[in-house]
Amino acid sequence: MFAKLKKKIAEEGGASPRPGTARIPRSFSRESITSVGADSGDDIASDSSCPREDLLSQLLRRNDQVRKLEVKLSDYAEQLRSLQKTREKLEIALEKHQDSSMRKLQEQNEAYQISRAKMAEGMTLALNKKDQVTASRKLNSCQASVRILTLKQLQEMKTRSLNLFHRRDEQDELDGFQQQELAKVKHMLLRKEEKLSKVEQELEERSAELHQTKEQLHDSHQRLDNLDKSFQQLQRQIAATDEEREEFLATKRNAEEKISELEKRGKELQDTIQRLSVDLHKTSVELEEKGKTIEHLREKAVSLQKRMEGNYSEDEHLQELLKEKCELEQKLEEMRQNVLAAKTSQTEITSALEAQVLACSARTDSLGKIKHNDSKKQRQKSLGTLSRSGSIYGERKVSQRFGYMTQNGSDDFQHLKETISAEIAKALEETQKQREDLQHELEAEVTALSDQLTPSDSDETEQNGEVAVTDALRLQRDNQDLEQQLLEKNKTIKQLQQRLSELKKTLQKELKMKPEMELPEVRERPCSELSCAVGAATTVINNSDMNDSREINFEYLKHVLLKFMSCRESEAFQLLKAVSMLLNFTLEEENMLKANLEYKMSWFWSKPVPPLGRAPPPWH
């Protein structure tokens, strides 16, 4: 019975090889393992827009993952070897156990046969001696005990064989799972090899594109050099306009001095005229009174002489008195007519003065209209120049976007530099426009003053000194208004210069002119061009300047934060300095940000510990 079981086990072990017992070849080729990528390939997508540094970092990560897979494969091979050794040991132990059990069964059978023969002999002897009934009972009991023992041993053997078969099935399942995992790993390695080949092709294409972009960047640098030359020419023109402005200011000062002298002379003439008029009036009154007294005395003397010469009667005396009365009445009428003529002449003089006042008001209205038209023309000119500057700014923006596709580090510097040049060009155009407007206004004022100081004014002063004084006062007020406008425009120019200087300072603080981020052509260009373009900046900062600088800093901070949140980790590391400068971080906070970024970028970097008394940053 046990011999049959042994034969069946041997036939099953030799003839039918189990599906998981096929030995795996231990000699894996190292070249096929090292040329394969890491995980399932879903974690790293070969993006066509990734730069060369990102592709190199992805290759390094894949190489690290391939090494990890090699370690895992070696572990799996060692586990398989250990499992095969344990399996061989178990098979040897099972064979030994089977041999020992078969030997025990044979020995028990032989002992049973011997005991049976002995018992048969004894029974025959006992039957002879005793009754046959007792012998048969004993024999049955012995046979039953033997059967019970054999059944127990068979059950133990069956349970052992079942356990052994169960272990073999589990071992087969483990072998199958290991083979499946190895097949998956091989498939993944093949896929990674294909992806690596694709990435190498993309790297070659990107290198070709980078060469083209470098050539285009060289062309753009040449264009920038041309723009710098034109910028220098504009600076020379601005210097010339400054000189002309100084000349016009000198002429304006001379004109103001002349006006002040003329005003003084007019006041002196007016005072002298008033004095002379008062003296003339007094003398004329005195002369008239004296003449009247003289005539009255003469008439009295004549009448007395007539009375003395001729002795008139009472009637004749009355007639002479009546004649004198008539003569006196005629003189009164003549005096009344003279008074009426003086009144009419005074009304004519007042009407003439009112007409002169109306003419002066009409002149002021015409001058206001001319100024309004000049301001409209200046606004139109400023709009035209702004549109031109906007087109120039748009072209520079296009060149900035084109340069941004070349390199991530130098692009930010170029972008900021071009924005500064655009702002400087705008400010210079605005200052040039304002200076031209001031020149035109000064020319108009000088011409107006020269026209107003013509002989017509002198005639008017001769006719009436008060009208000339009012015209001079009006001209003085106009000059004061124009001076105030000039001061306001100078303030706006200073504000623009202050704004440009603040932009330059913020950019110098942010970038600190890193040599490794600059291109060689950019290095050749000195930073003095920007300082020449900006000019002498005033130290006084108004509230409007502070608001403008805060708006500029806010827009730049918004741009930097958006880029910092949307960029990759390497670019974020480059933008960290700008963020810390704009948000006024301390050195400790900046170092903490650097440590956190290094922890996120590295594989085996230790997590940074925040300092005492400080909460961890919100991004953890």
C-alpha positions as CSV (number, residue, x, y, z in Angstrom):
1,M,0.0,0.0,0.0
2,F,2.7,2.5,1.0
3,A,4.8,1.3,-2.0
4,K,2.0,2.3,-4.3
5,L,1.8,5.8,-2.7
6,K,5.5,6.2,-3.1
7,K,5.4,5.2,-6.7
8,K,2.6,7.7,-7.4
9,I,4.5,10.5,-5.7
10,A,7.6,9.7,-7.7
11,E,5.7,9.6,-11.0
12,E,4.0,13.0,-10.3
13,G,7.3,14.6,-9.3
14,G,9.3,13.2,-12.3
15,A,6.7,13.3,-15.2
16,S,4.5,16.4,-14.7
17,P,6.6,19.5,-13.9
18,R,4.6,22.0,-12.0
19,P,3.8,25.4,-13.6
20,G,5.8,27.4,-11.1
21,T,8.8,25.0,-10.7
22,A,10.6,26.1,-13.8
23,R,14.0,27.4,-12.7
24,I,14.7,31.1,-13.4
25,P,18.1,31.7,-15.0
26,R,20.3,33.4,-12.5
27,S,22.6,35.0,-15.0
28,F,20.7,38.2,-15.8
29,S,22.6,40.5,-18.2
30,R,23.6,43.7,-16.4
31,E,23.5,45.8,-19.6
32,S,19.8,45.0,-20.1
33,I,19.1,46.1,-16.5
34,T,21.1,49.3,-16.5
35,S,19.6,50.5,-19.9
36,V,16.1,50.4,-18.5
37,G,14.1,53.3,-16.9
38,A,12.5,53.4,-13.5
39,D,8.8,53.0,-12.4
40,S,5.7,52.6,-14.5
41,G,6.6,55.7,-16.5
42,D,3.4,57.5,-15.6
43,D,5.1,59.8,-13.1
44,I,7.4,61.6,-15.6
45,A,5.9,62.9,-18.8
46,S,8.3,64.0,-21.5
47,D,7.0,67.5,-22.0
48,S,8.0,69.0,-25.3
49,S,8.4,72.5,-23.7
50,C,10.8,71.4,-20.9
51,P,14.3,72.9,-21.0
52,R,17.5,71.0,-21.1
53,E,18.1,71.3,-17.4
54,D,14.7,69.7,-16.6
55,L,15.5,66.8,-19.1
56,L,18.8,66.2,-17.4
57,S,17.2,66.2,-14.0
58,Q,14.6,63.7,-15.3
59,L,17.4,61.5,-16.7
60,L,19.2,61.6,-13.3
61,R,15.9,60.6,-11.6
62,R,15.4,57.8,-14.0
63,N,18.9,56.5,-13.5
64,D,18.3,56.5,-9.7
65,Q,15.1,54.6,-10.2
66,V,16.9,52.1,-12.5
67,R,19.4,51.5,-9.8
68,K,16.7,51.0,-7.2
69,L,15.1,48.5,-9.6
70,E,18.4,46.7,-10.0
71,V,18.6,46.4,-6.2
72,K,15.1,45.1,-6.1
73,L,15.9,42.5,-8.8
74,S,19.0,41.4,-7.0
75,D,16.8,41.0,-3.8
76,Y,14.2,39.0,-5.8
77,A,16.9,36.8,-7.2
78,E,18.4,36.1,-3.7
79,Q,14.9,35.4,-2.4
80,L,14.3,32.9,-5.3
81,R,17.6,31.2,-4.6
82,S,16.7,30.9,-0.9
83,L,13.3,29.6,-1.8
84,Q,14.8,27.0,-4.2
85,K,17.2,25.9,-1.5
86,T,14.4,25.5,1.0
87,R,12.4,23.7,-1.6
88,E,15.3,21.3,-2.3
89,K,15.7,20.8,1.4
90,L,12.0,20.1,1.9
91,E,12.1,17.6,-1.0
92,I,15.1,15.8,0.5
93,A,13.4,15.7,3.9
94,L,10.2,14.5,2.4
95,E,12.0,11.7,0.5
96,K,13.8,10.7,3.7
97,H,10.6,10.8,5.6
98,Q,8.9,8.7,3.0
99,D,11.8,6.2,3.0
100,S,11.7,6.0,6.8
101,S,8.0,5.6,6.9
102,M,8.1,2.8,4.2
103,R,10.9,1.1,6.2
104,K,8.8,1.3,9.4
105,L,5.8,-0.1,7.5
106,Q,7.8,-3.0,6.2
107,E,9.3,-3.7,9.6
108,Q,5.8,-3.5,11.1
109,N,4.5,-5.9,8.4
110,E,7.3,-8.3,9.0
111,A,6.8,-8.1,12.7
112,Y,3.1,-8.6,12.2
113,Q,3.8,-11.6,10.0
114,I,6.2,-13.0,12.5
115,S,3.9,-12.3,15.4
116,R,1.0,-13.7,13.5
117,A,2.9,-16.9,12.7
118,K,4.0,-17.1,16.3
119,M,0.4,-16.5,17.4
120,A,-0.8,-19.1,15.0
121,E,1.6,-21.6,16.3
122,G,0.7,-20.6,19.8
123,M,-2.9,-20.7,19.0
124,T,-2.6,-24.1,17.5
125,L,-0.8,-25.1,20.6
126,A,-3.4,-23.3,22.8
127,L,-6.3,-24.8,20.9
128,N,-4.9,-28.0,21.6
129,K,-4.6,-27.1,25.2
130,K,-7.6,-24.9,25.6
131,D,-10.9,-24.4,24.0
132,Q,-11.0,-23.1,20.4
133,V,-13.5,-20.4,21.4
134,T,-11.2,-18.5,23.6
135,A,-8.4,-18.7,21.1
136,S,-10.6,-17.3,18.3
137,R,-11.7,-14.4,20.5
138,K,-8.1,-13.4,21.3
139,L,-7.1,-13.7,17.7
140,N,-10.0,-11.4,16.7
141,S,-9.0,-8.9,19.3
142,C,-5.4,-8.9,18.2
143,Q,-6.4,-8.4,14.6
144,A,-8.7,-5.5,15.5
145,S,-5.9,-3.8,17.5
146,V,-3.5,-4.3,14.5
147,R,-6.0,-2.8,12.2
148,I,-6.6,0.1,14.4
149,L,-2.8,0.8,14.6
150,T,-2.4,0.6,10.8
151,L,-5.4,2.9,10.3
152,K,-3.9,5.5,12.6
153,Q,-0.5,5.4,10.9
154,L,-2.2,5.7,7.5
155,Q,-4.1,8.7,8.6
156,E,-0.9,10.4,9.9
157,M,0.8,9.7,6.6
158,K,-2.1,11.1,4.6
159,T,-2.1,14.3,6.7
160,R,1.6,14.8,6.3
161,S,1.4,14.2,2.5
162,L,-1.5,16.7,2.3
163,N,0.5,19.3,4.2
164,L,3.5,18.7,1.9
165,F,1.3,19.0,-1.2
166,H,-0.2,22.2,0.2
167,R,3.3,23.7,0.7
168,R,4.3,22.7,-2.8
169,D,1.2,24.5,-4.2
170,E,2.0,27.6,-2.2
171,Q,5.6,27.5,-3.4
172,D,4.3,27.2,-7.0
173,E,2.0,30.2,-6.5
174,L,5.0,32.2,-5.2
175,D,7.1,31.3,-8.1
176,G,4.3,32.3,-10.5
177,F,3.9,35.7,-8.8
178,Q,7.6,36.3,-8.9
179,Q,7.7,35.4,-12.6
180,Q,4.9,37.8,-13.3
181,E,6.6,40.6,-11.4
182,L,9.8,40.0,-13.3
183,A,7.9,40.2,-16.6
184,K,6.4,43.5,-15.5
185,V,9.7,44.9,-14.6
186,K,11.2,43.8,-17.9
187,H,8.3,45.4,-19.7
188,M,8.7,48.6,-17.7
189,L,12.4,48.7,-18.5
190,L,11.8,48.3,-22.2
191,R,9.3,51.2,-22.0
192,K,11.8,53.3,-20.2
193,E,14.4,52.6,-22.9
194,E,12.0,53.7,-25.5
195,K,11.3,56.9,-23.6
196,L,15.0,57.6,-23.1
197,S,15.5,57.3,-26.8
198,K,12.7,59.8,-27.4
199,V,14.1,62.1,-24.8
200,E,17.5,62.0,-26.5
201,Q,15.9,62.9,-29.8
202,E,14.0,65.8,-28.1
203,L,17.2,67.0,-26.6
204,E,18.9,67.1,-30.0
205,E,15.9,69.0,-31.4
206,R,16.0,71.4,-28.4
207,S,19.7,72.0,-28.9
208,A,19.1,72.9,-32.5
209,E,16.3,75.2,-31.5
210,L,18.6,76.7,-28.8
211,H,21.2,77.4,-31.5
212,Q,18.6,79.2,-33.6
213,T,17.4,81.2,-30.7
214,K,21.0,82.2,-29.8
215,E,21.4,83.5,-33.4
216,Q,18.1,85.4,-33.1
217,L,19.2,86.7,-29.7
218,H,22.4,88.0,-31.3
219,D,20.3,89.9,-33.9
220,S,18.2,91.3,-31.1
221,H,21.3,92.5,-29.3
222,Q,22.5,94.3,-32.4
223,R,19.1,96.0,-32.6
224,L,19.5,96.9,-29.0
225,D,22.8,98.5,-29.8
226,N,21.2,100.5,-32.5
227,L,18.5,101.6,-30.1
228,D,21.2,102.6,-27.6
229,K,22.9,104.8,-30.2
230,S,19.5,106.4,-31.0
231,F,19.1,106.8,-27.2
232,Q,22.4,108.6,-26.9
233,Q,21.4,110.9,-29.8
234,L,18.2,111.7,-27.9
235,Q,20.2,112.5,-24.8
236,R,22.3,114.9,-26.8
237,Q,19.1,116.5,-28.1
238,I,17.8,116.8,-24.6
239,A,21.0,118.5,-23.5
240,A,20.7,120.9,-26.4
241,T,17.1,121.6,-25.4
242,D,18.2,122.1,-21.8
243,E,20.7,124.8,-23.0
244,E,18.0,126.4,-25.1
245,R,15.6,126.3,-22.1
246,E,18.3,128.1,-20.0
247,E,18.6,130.7,-22.7
248,F,14.9,131.2,-22.8
249,L,14.8,131.5,-19.1
250,A,17.5,134.1,-19.2
251,T,15.5,136.0,-21.9
252,K,12.4,135.7,-19.7
253,R,14.3,137.1,-16.7
254,N,15.5,140.0,-18.8
255,A,12.0,140.6,-20.0
256,E,10.7,140.5,-16.5
257,E,13.4,143.0,-15.4
258,K,12.4,145.3,-18.3
259,I,8.8,145.0,-17.4
260,S,9.5,145.8,-13.7
261,E,11.6,148.8,-14.9
262,L,8.8,150.0,-17.2
263,E,6.3,149.5,-14.3
264,K,8.4,151.6,-12.1
265,R,8.8,154.3,-14.8
266,G,5.0,154.2,-15.4
267,K,4.3,154.7,-11.7
268,E,6.8,157.5,-11.5
269,L,5.2,159.1,-14.6
270,Q,1.8,158.7,-13.2
271,D,2.9,160.3,-9.9
272,T,4.4,163.2,-11.8
273,I,1.3,163.6,-14.0
274,Q,-0.9,163.6,-11.0
275,R,1.3,166.2,-9.3
276,L,1.4,168.4,-12.4
277,S,-2.3,168.0,-12.9
278,V,-3.0,169.1,-9.3
279,D,-0.5,172.0,-9.6
280,L,-2.1,173.0,-13.0
281,H,-5.5,172.8,-11.5
282,K,-4.5,174.9,-8.5
283,T,-2.8,177.5,-10.7
284,S,-5.7,177.6,-13.2
285,V,-8.1,178.1,-10.3
286,E,-5.9,180.8,-8.9
287,L,-5.5,182.5,-12.3
288,E,-9.2,182.4,-12.9
289,E,-10.0,183.8,-9.5
290,K,-7.3,186.5,-10.0
291,G,-8.6,187.2,-13.5
292,K,-12.2,187.5,-12.3
293,T,-11.1,189.8,-9.4
294,I,-9.1,191.9,-11.9
295,E,-12.0,192.1,-14.3
296,H,-14.4,192.9,-11.5
297,L,-12.1,195.6,-10.2
298,R,-11.6,197.0,-13.7
299,E,-15.4,197.1,-14.3
300,K,-15.8,198.8,-10.9
301,A,-13.1,201.3,-11.8
302,V,-14.7,202.0,-15.2
303,S,-18.1,202.4,-13.6
304,L,-16.7,204.7,-10.9
305,Q,-14.8,206.7,-13.5
306,K,-18.0,207.1,-15.5
307,R,-19.8,208.2,-12.4
308,M,-17.1,210.5,-11.5
309,E,-16.8,212.0,-15.0
310,G,-20.5,212.6,-15.6
311,N,-23.0,213.7,-13.2
312,Y,-25.9,211.5,-14.1
313,S,-29.4,211.8,-13.0
314,E,-31.3,209.1,-11.2
315,D,-32.9,207.7,-14.4
316,E,-29.5,207.5,-16.2
317,H,-28.0,205.9,-13.1
318,L,-30.8,203.2,-13.1
319,Q,-30.2,202.6,-16.8
320,E,-26.5,202.0,-16.2
321,L,-27.3,199.7,-13.4
322,L,-29.7,197.7,-15.6
323,K,-27.0,197.5,-18.3
324,E,-24.5,196.1,-15.7
325,K,-27.1,193.6,-14.6
326,C,-27.6,192.5,-18.2
327,E,-23.9,192.1,-18.7
328,L,-23.6,190.1,-15.5
329,E,-26.5,187.8,-16.6
330,Q,-24.7,187.3,-20.0
331,K,-21.5,186.4,-18.2
332,L,-23.4,183.9,-16.0
333,E,-24.9,182.2,-19.1
334,E,-21.4,182.0,-20.6
335,M,-20.1,180.4,-17.4
336,R,-23.0,177.9,-17.5
337,Q,-22.2,177.0,-21.1
338,N,-18.5,176.5,-20.2
339,V,-19.5,174.2,-17.3
340,L,-21.8,172.2,-19.7
341,A,-19.0,171.9,-22.2
342,A,-16.6,170.7,-19.4
343,K,-19.2,168.1,-18.4
344,T,-19.6,166.9,-21.9
345,S,-15.8,166.6,-22.3
346,Q,-15.6,164.6,-19.1
347,T,-18.4,162.2,-20.3
348,E,-16.5,161.8,-23.6
349,I,-13.3,161.1,-21.7
350,T,-15.0,158.5,-19.4
351,S,-16.6,156.8,-22.5
352,A,-13.2,156.6,-24.2
353,L,-11.7,155.1,-21.0
354,E,-14.5,152.5,-20.9
355,A,-13.9,151.7,-24.6
356,Q,-10.2,151.2,-23.7
357,V,-11.2,148.9,-20.8
358,L,-13.4,146.8,-23.1
359,A,-10.6,146.6,-25.6
360,C,-8.3,145.3,-22.9
361,S,-10.8,142.7,-21.8
362,A,-11.2,141.6,-25.4
363,R,-7.4,141.3,-25.6
364,T,-7.4,139.1,-22.5
365,D,-10.1,136.9,-23.9
366,S,-8.3,136.5,-27.1
367,L,-5.1,135.6,-25.2
368,G,-7.0,133.0,-23.2
369,K,-8.4,131.5,-26.3
370,I,-4.9,131.4,-27.9
371,K,-3.6,129.7,-24.8
372,H,-6.5,127.2,-24.8
373,N,-5.8,126.4,-28.5
374,D,-2.1,126.0,-27.7
375,S,-2.9,123.6,-24.8
376,K,-5.1,121.6,-27.2
377,K,-2.4,121.4,-29.8
378,Q,0.1,120.4,-27.1
379,R,-2.2,117.6,-25.9
380,Q,-2.6,116.3,-29.5
381,K,1.2,116.4,-29.9
382,S,1.6,114.5,-26.6
383,L,-1.0,111.9,-27.7
384,G,0.9,111.4,-30.9
385,T,4.2,111.0,-29.1
386,L,2.5,108.6,-26.6
387,S,1.2,106.5,-29.5
388,R,4.7,106.4,-31.0
389,S,6.2,105.5,-27.7
390,G,3.5,102.8,-27.3
391,S,4.4,101.3,-30.7
392,I,8.1,101.3,-29.6
393,Y,7.2,99.8,-26.3
394,G,5.2,97.0,-28.1
395,E,8.1,96.2,-30.3
396,R,10.3,95.9,-27.3
397,K,7.7,93.7,-25.6
398,V,7.8,91.4,-28.6
399,S,11.6,91.3,-28.4
400,Q,11.3,90.5,-24.7
401,R,8.9,87.6,-25.3
402,F,11.2,86.3,-28.0
403,G,14.2,86.5,-25.7
404,Y,12.3,84.8,-22.8
405,M,12.2,81.5,-24.8
406,T,16.0,81.2,-24.8
407,Q,17.1,80.9,-21.1
408,N,15.3,81.0,-17.8
409,G,17.9,82.8,-15.8
410,S,19.0,85.6,-18.2
411,D,15.5,86.2,-19.6
412,D,14.3,87.8,-16.4
413,F,17.3,90.2,-16.4
414,Q,16.7,91.1,-20.1
415,H,13.0,91.5,-19.5
416,L,13.6,93.9,-16.6
417,K,16.3,95.8,-18.5
418,E,14.1,96.3,-21.5
419,T,11.2,97.5,-19.4
420,I,13.6,100.0,-17.7
421,S,14.7,101.2,-21.2
422,A,11.1,101.6,-22.2
423,E,10.3,103.5,-19.0
424,I,13.4,105.7,-19.6
425,A,12.4,106.4,-23.2
426,K,8.8,107.3,-22.1
427,A,10.1,109.6,-19.4
428,L,12.6,111.2,-21.8
429,E,9.9,111.7,-24.4
430,E,7.6,113.3,-21.8
431,T,10.4,115.6,-20.6
432,Q,11.2,116.6,-24.1
433,K,7.6,117.3,-24.9
434,Q,7.2,119.3,-21.7
435,R,10.4,121.3,-22.5
436,E,9.1,121.9,-26.1
437,D,5.8,123.1,-24.7
438,L,7.6,125.4,-22.3
439,Q,9.7,126.8,-25.1
440,H,6.6,127.5,-27.2
441,E,4.8,129.1,-24.3
442,L,7.9,131.2,-23.5
443,E,8.1,132.3,-27.1
444,A,4.4,133.2,-27.1
445,E,4.8,135.1,-23.9
446,V,7.8,137.0,-25.2
447,T,6.0,137.9,-28.4
448,A,3.0,139.0,-26.5
449,L,5.1,141.1,-24.2
450,S,6.9,142.6,-27.1
451,D,3.6,143.4,-28.9
452,Q,2.1,144.9,-25.7
453,L,5.2,147.0,-25.2
454,T,4.9,148.6,-28.7
455,P,4.1,152.3,-29.2
456,S,0.4,151.5,-28.9
457,D,1.0,151.0,-25.1
458,S,3.0,154.2,-25.0
459,D,0.1,156.1,-26.7
460,E,-2.3,154.7,-24.2
461,T,-0.1,155.7,-21.4
462,E,0.1,159.2,-22.8
463,Q,-3.7,159.3,-23.1
464,N,-4.3,157.8,-19.7
465,G,-1.6,156.6,-17.3
466,E,-4.0,154.4,-15.3
467,V,-4.8,152.1,-18.3
468,A,-1.1,151.4,-18.9
469,V,-0.6,150.6,-15.2
470,T,-3.6,148.1,-15.3
471,D,-2.1,146.5,-18.5
472,A,1.2,146.2,-16.7
473,L,-0.4,144.6,-13.7
474,R,-2.3,142.2,-15.9
475,L,0.9,141.2,-17.7
476,Q,2.6,140.7,-14.4
477,R,-0.1,138.4,-13.2
478,D,0.1,136.5,-16.5
479,N,3.8,136.1,-16.0
480,Q,3.3,134.9,-12.5
481,D,0.8,132.3,-13.7
482,L,3.2,131.1,-16.4
483,E,6.0,130.9,-13.8
484,Q,3.8,128.8,-11.6
485,Q,3.0,126.5,-14.5
486,L,6.7,126.2,-15.3
487,L,7.4,125.3,-11.6
488,E,4.7,122.6,-11.7
489,K,6.1,121.1,-14.9
490,N,9.6,121.1,-13.4
491,K,8.1,119.3,-10.4
492,T,6.6,116.7,-12.7
493,I,9.9,116.3,-14.4
494,K,11.6,115.8,-11.1
495,Q,9.0,113.3,-10.1
496,L,9.6,111.3,-13.2
497,Q,13.3,111.4,-12.6
498,Q,12.7,110.2,-9.0
499,R,10.5,107.4,-10.3
500,L,13.2,106.3,-12.7
501,S,15.9,106.4,-10.0
502,E,13.7,104.3,-7.7
503,L,13.1,101.7,-10.5
504,K,16.8,101.5,-11.0
505,K,17.5,101.0,-7.3
506,T,14.9,98.3,-6.9
507,L,16.3,96.4,-10.0
508,Q,19.8,96.7,-8.7
509,K,18.8,95.4,-5.3
510,E,16.9,92.5,-6.9
511,L,19.4,91.3,-9.5
512,K,22.8,92.4,-8.0
513,M,24.2,92.0,-11.4
514,K,25.0,88.2,-11.3
515,P,27.8,87.5,-13.9
516,E,26.9,83.9,-14.5
517,M,23.3,84.9,-15.5
518,E,24.4,87.5,-18.0
519,L,25.3,86.9,-21.6
520,P,28.8,88.0,-22.8
521,E,27.3,90.7,-25.0
522,V,25.3,92.1,-22.0
523,R,28.5,92.1,-19.9
524,E,30.2,94.4,-22.4
525,R,27.6,97.0,-22.0
526,P,28.2,99.1,-18.9
527,C,25.6,100.1,-16.5
528,S,26.6,103.7,-16.9
529,E,24.1,104.1,-19.8
530,L,21.2,103.7,-17.5
531,S,22.7,106.2,-15.0
532,C,23.3,108.7,-17.8
533,A,19.7,108.2,-19.0
534,V,18.2,108.7,-15.5
535,G,20.2,111.8,-14.7
536,A,20.4,113.6,-11.3
537,A,17.6,112.4,-9.2
538,T,16.3,114.6,-6.3
539,T,16.2,113.3,-2.8
540,V,12.8,114.9,-1.9
541,I,10.0,112.3,-2.3
542,N,6.5,113.6,-2.5
543,N,3.4,111.7,-1.6
544,S,2.6,111.2,-5.3
545,D,6.1,109.7,-5.9
546,M,5.6,107.3,-3.0
547,N,2.2,106.2,-4.3
548,D,3.7,105.7,-7.8
549,S,6.6,103.6,-6.4
550,R,4.2,101.6,-4.3
551,E,2.0,100.9,-7.3
552,I,5.1,99.8,-9.3
553,N,6.3,97.6,-6.4
554,F,2.9,96.1,-6.0
555,E,2.6,95.2,-9.7
556,Y,6.1,93.8,-9.7
557,L,5.4,91.8,-6.6
558,K,2.2,90.4,-8.1
559,H,4.1,89.4,-11.3
560,V,6.9,87.7,-9.2
561,L,4.5,85.9,-6.9
562,L,2.4,84.5,-9.8
563,K,5.6,83.3,-11.5
564,F,6.9,81.9,-8.2
565,M,3.7,79.9,-7.6
566,S,3.4,78.6,-11.2
567,C,7.1,77.8,-12.0
568,R,9.2,74.8,-11.3
569,E,11.4,74.3,-8.2
570,S,14.6,75.3,-9.9
571,E,13.1,78.6,-11.1
572,A,11.5,79.2,-7.7
573,F,15.0,78.9,-6.2
574,Q,16.1,81.7,-8.5
575,L,13.1,83.9,-7.7
576,L,13.5,83.5,-4.0
577,K,15.9,86.5,-3.7
578,A,13.3,88.8,-5.5
579,V,10.5,87.6,-3.2
580,S,12.5,88.1,-0.1
581,M,13.5,91.6,-1.1
582,L,10.0,92.7,-2.1
583,L,8.4,91.2,1.1
584,N,11.2,92.5,3.3
585,F,12.2,89.1,4.6
586,T,15.0,88.7,7.2
587,L,18.1,86.6,6.6
588,E,16.6,83.9,8.9
589,E,13.4,83.7,6.9
590,E,15.2,83.7,3.6
591,N,17.5,80.8,4.8
592,M,14.4,78.9,6.0
593,L,12.8,79.3,2.5
594,K,16.0,78.0,0.9
595,A,16.1,75.0,3.3
596,N,12.5,74.1,2.5
597,L,13.1,74.4,-1.3
598,E,16.2,72.2,-1.0
599,Y,14.2,69.7,1.1
600,K,11.5,69.5,-1.7
601,M,14.0,69.3,-4.5
602,S,16.3,66.6,-3.0
603,W,15.7,62.9,-2.4
604,F,17.5,62.3,0.9
605,W,17.5,65.7,2.4
606,S,16.5,66.1,6.1
607,K,13.3,68.1,6.8
608,P,14.2,71.6,8.1
609,V,13.2,72.5,11.7
610,P,11.6,76.0,12.2
611,P,13.3,78.2,14.7
612,L,12.1,78.5,18.3
613,G,9.1,80.8,18.9
614,R,8.1,80.8,15.2
615,A,5.3,78.9,13.6
616,P,6.0,76.7,10.6
617,P,5.3,78.3,7.2
618,P,1.8,77.8,5.7
619,W,3.0,75.8,2.8
620,H,3.9,72.8,5.0
